[in-house]
Amino acid sequence: MTSILAGADVGGSKSAAAVWKDGTEVARVSGIGAAVRPGRALSSAATIATLVRRALTSAGLLRADLLVVGAAGAGREPEAGDLARALRNEDVAARVQVTTDLALLLESAFPDGPGLVLAAGTGSVAVARTASGEIERAGGHGWQMGDEGGGYDMGRAVLRAVGRAADGRGPATALEQAARDLARAEDFPALIRWAASAGVAEVAALGGAAVRTAEAGDAVALEILKASADELAGLAMALARRTGVKQVAIAGGLVGSDLMRTEIATRLAAGKLSVLDGVPDALGGALRIGRGA
């Protein structure tokens, strides 16, 4: 096996990197998202390389023998190839292998057979490996075309609910204060100004705020959470029907909440799908892929 292996799990809002020396993890760090966008591979590569250098430095190392990167948005050409070339120019590793963040999760959760991963972070997507080894996916079309149930979709629902409450068209909700706290907005007009210029990751962060507010008992937030769980479970069940895969692993920033995970798992169980305990470690998937390289 490669003696010094680095891996990066790159999402839209968050990323993480780890370094292994002779198969033993010696460093793990987290940072901002760097999902690949068409024509923006250089920007993503710079952010990923900075994160990997932090991991290498914390382990007392300068360079990896192999870097395995699983990045959101790298599932198609030319994005995957552009990212690989840009990372090679960053010179953080002698060799670079680029795949998707979903490939890391599949490798971690189902290394030896069929399985389905439902991932909910900034967006939403499901990917399955069939009994014959084929890879199929559903969702992941981006916030303009879909990503229902993901953080951005929930964030938009939060902003709508807050606006309706302010107008008297909807029930009062603690989501206004939660949104203002996140946006550092002193009042409702300031929140409107923030929302007008907020980026995708900023709006997606409101999804996490919705989950926490639902856990605290807010009825409006709970309805948003349940609607998200409906969409996410429906995404997984649609792919399961298409592929015949019945085992599901749930991953992503939105499912760290026991409440959200339970709501999704209950719906999947009703659809006769079984849910794996725990959350797959994407960086562990990078290690497995690196071992086989």
Secondary structure by P-SEA (a helix, b strand, c coil): cccbbbbbbccccbbbbbbbccccccbbbbbbbbccccccaaaaaaaaaaaaaaaaaaaccccccbbbbbcccccccaaaaaaaaaaaaaccccbbbbbcaaaaaaaaacccccbbbbbbccccccccccccbbbbbcccccccccccccaaaaaaaaaaaaaaaaaccccccaaaaaaaaaaccccaaaaaaaaacccaaaaaaaaaaaaaaaaaccaaaaaaaaaaaaaaaaaaaaaaaaccccbbbbbccccccaaaaaaaaaaaaaaccccccccccaaaaaaaaaaac
